[in-house]
Amino acid sequence: MEWNTRVTALLGSKYPIIEGAYGGFGTSDLAVAVSEAGGFGIITAGALRTPERLRDDIRRARSMTDKPFGVNLSLMIMSYPDEMREVAIEEGVPVVETAGPRPDEHGRRLKEAGVKWIHKVGAVRHALAAERQGADAVMIVGLDGVGFKGPLQLPGLVAIPWAAKQIKIPIIASGGIGDARGFLAALAMGAEGVSLGTAFMATKECPISDRYKQALVDGDPTAPRFRDRALATPKPEAFAELMKERDSMPQEEWLRRFAAVTSGGATDEVDELAEELGEETLAFGMASLAVASVDRVVTVKELIDSIIQGAEEILSAEPFASLWRSSPPR
């Protein structure tokens, strides 16, 4: 089966499966493996810390694969966002994903340079704004995902269909997806691609410790360290006050406060887990409810192949075969 959607056309990838962004370790090591396996790898600029190191890592990736890959710019929590953006443009990266408020200036510059622009959001309202600002696609992170939460965030089961009724550009679903069932569900709800974060962490190529990977395999999505971190949203008043304080304290201190507010205070257990396993790069709870689908550590190719093969098996079985017979999802 050919898995052609507007997202694969935009990215130039074989499958509509995208690597999530990782602030501590999202380098070419994992991005290349994802692209080589038919997905779309993402180098997280913030993980490289400086424009020079980002340039070196993009060139390293190019020496390892001829498949396309992109760069993530998490605008609110990284240094040198303008310089990082210009490095991505200068190095000919075909797709840049932004995340954070007020991305329009970056989006305009990227599109002027001929770079495809994806904006990642946590709320449908913000996805609609990105569409108006000219984004080529939007990534919507459901409440089931991890990372910083917003007051307007909804579970993916609600957010993606609601967005699909209103948004004309391609939608990428993110949050809690880690297997064939989640992949197909996202497409059925109106997305044309998915982004995987936690699932790619539990792969052999991911540059985190084997102990942390095993913690994901053993992870119970009902455990507070996963459930509370994923499902907590900040109170609107606290979030607004936090944003006012952004420039009044050191970035590291503000980020700690940001993590506490945007997780409803549910960061203690996940931070303790990261500290216990010696993973400082995994602060702020880098694991989502997708631990429900992680049952072993595999290679990136094995993970992607299992998702695609599993999806095709589901579609070939009744009653889906009679409904979707011999035609791709899009």
RAFENWO-V72375 format. One record per run of one state. SS is the DSSP state (@ for helix, = for strand, . for the rest). FROM is the first residue (numbers start at 0). TO is the last residue. If there is no record, write none. Layout:
BEGIN
SS,FROM,TO ; SS,FROM,TO
END
This chain:
BEGIN
.,0,4 ; @,5,10 ; .,11,15 ; =,16,18 ; .,19,26 ; @,27,35 ; .,36,38 ; =,39,43 ; @,44,47 ; .,48,49 ; @,50,63 ; .,64,67 ; =,68,73 ; .,74,79 ; @,80,89 ; .,90,93 ; =,94,98 ; .,99,102 ; @,103,111 ; .,112,114 ; =,115,120 ; .,121,122 ; @,123,131 ; .,132,135 ; =,136,140 ; .,141,154 ; @,155,163 ; .,164,168 ; =,169,173 ; .,174,178 ; @,179,188 ; .,189,191 ; =,192,195 ; .,196,196 ; @,197,200 ; .,201,201 ; =,202,202 ; .,203,208 ; @,209,216 ; .,217,222 ; @,223,230 ; .,231,234 ; @,235,243 ; .,244,249 ; @,250,260 ; .,261,266 ; @,267,275 ; .,276,278 ; @,279,281 ; .,282,287 ; @,288,292 ; .,293,296 ; =,297,297 ; .,298,298 ; @,299,315 ; .,316,318 ; @,319,323 ; .,324,329
END
